[in-house]
Amino acid sequence: MALQCTGDFMSSSQRRFIFVVGLALLLVANPVSASGRKKELRSSPEPLAKVYLFKADLDGAIALPGNSEPASGDVAATYDAETHVLRFNARFLNLSGPATNAKFFSAAAIDRVGWATVAAARPDARLVTGTAWLDQEEEQELLAGRWYFNVATEKHPNGEIRGAVRLVNKTNE
């Protein structure tokens, strides 16, 4: 249908046609049942990912063995249960020397030595970031609250600062 440019922009049949098309589009976008109530569109949306937020405060008091160094730090992490990906940022200050390693460990309790699960690249930096894929056992240990983060230095090879990794929040439940 071609529009004609005359004194009157559209004829009444053209306006009616546009009105009917617009109404049809509106009804498709907002379906209404015969009773006049809006219909619920039933589709199978993708399930929302479960993302967990974690935090750890690092200090020498809970390192094994404990120490009174002025060092401190913190870790912020997210874990996506759909993709099994852990992303983290760790920062530390006032260490007795450059960090020789910075790792997540899994242990039955914070006062025990665990086994390394995820190591941070470039631990000698003040801020380290990383991404790791977790297997099912690592995921279970993390979600059960059995992880800690440990930063070692030459002076404290078993760890100068350490902190329990605790669940802060779970989103999209």
C-alpha angles and dihedrals in degrees: 000000000000121000117230120215106225133138088283106056096214133013120237091254090054091050090049091050092052090046092052092047091048091049091049091051091048092052092048090051093044109026116202125198124228088264090062094250121129112257121233111236108231112211131145103246119195111263115257116252118251108234121186123202119211136186136187129189111209127211141143097249093079097036114113105269096023120234140186098231114142090235121126140167147155141223129212118190142170126204122198109205091196096057097024090229123147117199121187146174119200127182132182136183139195097017116170088245140336114322112256093195140356117196147159113239132192119220139156090246138005091249092060132076112250137187123273115256108167127016124204118231117236096014090178090073121091091235123037128182129189149166127213137175112230126212121221095268093049090048092051092049092048094048091046090059096248099127131098134178119231131190117197130195133186090261091048106031093171092050138305096200130018139173139184114249106231132186111250102175144344118215132201096022 
